[in-house]
Amino acid sequence: MDETNRQRLRITQHQLEMINALLLDPETRVINDFLAVVEKYGSVEEINRKAEEARRLPNLLARLKDIRSPYLDDLYWLMEQRDRGAFVSIAEYRRMVLGDRAEQMQFDDRLAVVLEISALQYFPWLISEACQAIERRELMPGRYIRVRKMKEQERDNGDILAVAAATQIIGASYVETLDTRGTDGANIHLGGPETITGYFGGVGQPNDYALKWLDEYLYYYTTYGIRQVLNVNSGTVLLGYLLHKIGVDNEFKISVFMGNDNPYAALWTLIGARLFARDDGSVPLIGFNWSNSVNNPTIELTTQVRKKLGFEDLVRFEHHITETWKSIVRQPYLRRDELVELASRVPNIAAKHEGGDPDIEQTRAHPSDILDYFREKAEIEASGDMAFLECNYLDKHDALNRTARALTEHGLTFVAARHLHEHAV
């Protein structure tokens, strides 16, 4: 291999100085506009303080009480079930799956796969899921993705507060999807979700929408303490890096819709993260959702890059195991066997369940459909479809538990809701 060509790839100090000069120049409009949005919310210290206060569980519960939310009693019930150890423990679960073999097997938690479900559109679904998990001795996810409109959540009896509280109670992480995501009229040449294929010609936040995304993020960060959001555009990824660089404790995950489908796309994203990391090495990029077309060799190649850049423990690779039956991929789509193979070698990955298993989905009168994410709650209820959509969600829960079983049968580990399942029996 020609080492001369390799050496030609070196980034010189002069080139780095040019980037710094651009960022620090008081005349650089793109940076000035970014800083102006941030300063609307106060100093960095004030912004983080507001978010921390808004995020505290007692404050979330108090706000739900103030608005007389019907979800408050459900949260108290959830805490009661957690505290009495109503959910299956990891040890009990392994004995259920493996029998006597569970006592002899060694599990390596360094390779634990995060059990992820998408999308938790409505808080009551989480309670239905919890009831089923207790009754059937199933696992609750360690990570939730939400794609419901933010403003609708705010108006719905404190749904946005209830999910924030519930995930703290059960010990899971969650991600919200901001309304400035491309399907909000940002691209004036496209309609609604019925023209979703057109978004690949301009998905995300065109023109001034990147700054609107930043503004929206800071509103929900300071008002509700929401730290993690979905990111679908290279411009807003950069804004996320810059926001963290100046001291705001924001986090984001890159969406499957960003289309990272090869090692070089990932290399570019991870180089950007390293370039704008804080002095302590931290970055806001906590999740990296691969394209549905990605294969195991691509993930393994990029694992080497992730490790060399110091991100193995910081940046989780999130991979779709199932997808909605309609409107997103060719079916049947099921990547569980590939995950089992990958999970024995690659650390810090998540198994994302966006649909039920194909054998279940094809039997449903209303199989899961990605376009359902864009529907208004009032329209869903008026059409009588809410029960169908909750069934779709519980099918995803079933798929997630099938994945947990497959991992366990192969001596592999997973991350479920920590406060519910990591207790002794």
Secondary structure, 3 states (H helix, E strand, C coil): CCHHHHHCCCCCHHHHHHHHHHHHCCCCHHHHHHHHHHHCCCCHHHHHHHHHHHHCHHHHHHHHHHCCCCCHHHHHHHHHHHHCCCCCCHHHHHHHHHHHHHHCCCCCHHHCEEEEEECCCCHHHHHHHHHHHHHHCCCCECEEECCCCHHHHHHCCCHHHHHHHHHHHHCCEEEECCCCCCCCCCCCCCCCHHHHHHHHHCCCCCCCHHHHHHHHHHHHHHHHCCCEEEECCHHHHHHHHHHHHCCCCCEEEECHHHCCCCHHHHHHHHHHHHHCCCCCCCCCEEEEECCCCCCHHHHHHHHHHHHHCCCCCCCEEEEEEECCCECCCCCCCECHHHHHHHHCCCCCEEEEECCCCHHHHCCCCCCCEHHHHHCCHHHHHHHCCHHHHHHHHHHHHHHHHHHHHHHHHCCCCEEECHHHHCCCC
